[in-house]
Amino acid sequence: MEIADFGLKPDPTTSSAANPDAAPAQQSAIRSPQSAIERVAAYRLLWAVAIVIYVLDQATKFAVAAEIPFPTYGPPGHIQVIEGFFNLVHVGNTGAAWSILSGHGHWLALLAAFTLGAIYFWRHTLGLRVPVVQLCFGGLCGGTVGNLTDRILHGHVIDFLDFHFGSYAYPSFNVADMGIVCGVFGYIVWSLKQPPEPAP
């Protein structure tokens, strides 16, 4: 007895026998979506760099806070590493880099949280699947979270790296600042090297 007798004749538009090219498409359609672990693993380089920067930042700040009283800038409390050039100090910055917006730490904390959220929502547009971009944003995110942790715990960012170039004293900074600056600079360089999009 033929299948057609029961009204079960195969649909030629969906049958893999009638349309072999449809089989891979059907298999792709029924493939399960990526799990949460797979989605996180896609950005594993970003996570790794961010965690390293964050741990180094908090560990160095903890060591400085344990050894140097707050606030200390200059003798006798600072630690001289290279005479006339490099010292370890313990100061607080309630502003952004170079003490910009000093005294507005709460707004800067909100800006940091917004920045992290924006990176997440626009991760595809930013090209975060590219390894080099993950390196850049790993430094940026790790540094941002490191300084945000300081603002929440201490009300200011702990800076301790103090460099002098002759009579000029460079503003004190920390490991988180280095991660942020290197991340932003690296991403700008990468963006400038990308070929322009073809005209529509």
Buried (B, 14 or more C-beta within 10 A) or exposed (E): EEEEEEEEEEEEEEEBEEBEEBEEEEEEEEEEEEEEEEEEEBBEBBBBBBBBBBEBBBEBBEEBBEEBEBEBBEEEBBBEEEEEEEBBBBBBBBBBBEBEBEEBBEEBBEBBEEBBEEBEEEBEEBBBEBEBBBBBBBBBBBBBBBBBBBBEEBEBBBBBBBBBEEEEEEBBBBBBBBBBBBBBEBBEEBEEEEEEEEEE
